């Protein structure tokens, strides 16, 4: 198994563009303000929606497991991507901003 490149949440700007591969209910409850939502199962069909960046594109989920698998797959497709270590749980622990979709206080499911 290839080593999955990781980045710590503390290395990302609060408004960093990250791709969130969690499910819609998790996304709606709370996500990073600059995140783009592409559920993991939709990634292969939505590659054209991934932003082009000069730096490796951070991929995030709840804890880092799903995003790690997405990073491996995207690397095989030739994308320059990096897993956000610890996922949204680490994002929240680091005190970074979280926004929700339903007008409720944002949470990480």
N, C-alpha and C positions, 0 to 999 in steps of 0.2 A: 504494500500500500504506500502510495506517495505521501510524503509529509505535506500536510495542509498548511500553507502560509497563514499566519495569524497577525492581527493587529489588536492592541489593547484599546479599550474605549477611551482611555485617557489620552491616546494619541490622535483621536478624532476631534474635529471641531464640533461644537454643540449643534451646528446646522449642517454638518457634513451630509453629502449625498450618499446614502447607503441603500442597498436593495434589501428589503424585508421579505423573507420567504415564508413567513408564518401564514396561518389560515386567516380568512376574513374576520372571524370573531375575535381572534387575538389582535389583529391589526386595528379593528374598530375600538377595542378597549383602550389601546394606548400604543403609540409608536414614536420614533424619533421624528422631530419636525421636518427634517430634510429628506426623509425616507421615501422611497418609491416602492409601492406594494406589488410584488409579483409572487403569488403563492407558489410554493415549491413545485407542485404538480403542473403549473402553467409555464414554468421557466422555459422548457424546450420550444413551446409555441410562441413565446413572447421575447425571444432574444433581441429582436429589433427595438424593443422598448428600453433595453439596458443603455444607460447613458455612456457616452464616450468620455473618458477622462485621461489626463496625463499621468495620473497615479493609479496604482491598483484599485479596483472598485471594491469597496467593503460590502460583504454580504452578511446579513444578520438574521437570527431567529430568536427563540426564547433563551436558549442556553448555549448555543454553538454547535449542537449536533447536526440538525438539519442543514444549517448554513454550511457546515463543514462538508457535507455530502454534495451540496449544490456547488461549492467552490471546486471540489474535485472534478465534477462533471463539466463545469464551465471551463476549467483549465484544459480538459481534453478537447473542448471545442475551440481552443485557442484564445480564450479570454484572459486578461490580466486581472485577477480577482484575489481577494484576501478575506479570510474568515474573521469576523469580529469575536474575539475571545470572550466567552462568558455570555454573549448575546445581550438581549434586552434586560436580563436580570442584572448583568454587570453594568449596563448603561444606567439603570435606575440606581444601583448601589453607588455609582460614581456621582450621583446628584445631577445628572444631565437632564435637560428638559424632555418631557414626554407630552404629546398631544393626543387627544382622543377624537373620535368621529361623532359621538352621540350626545355631546353636550354634558356628559357626565365627567366627574374627575377621572383623569386618565390613570389606568392601572396596567400592570404587566401580567397577563394571564399565563 
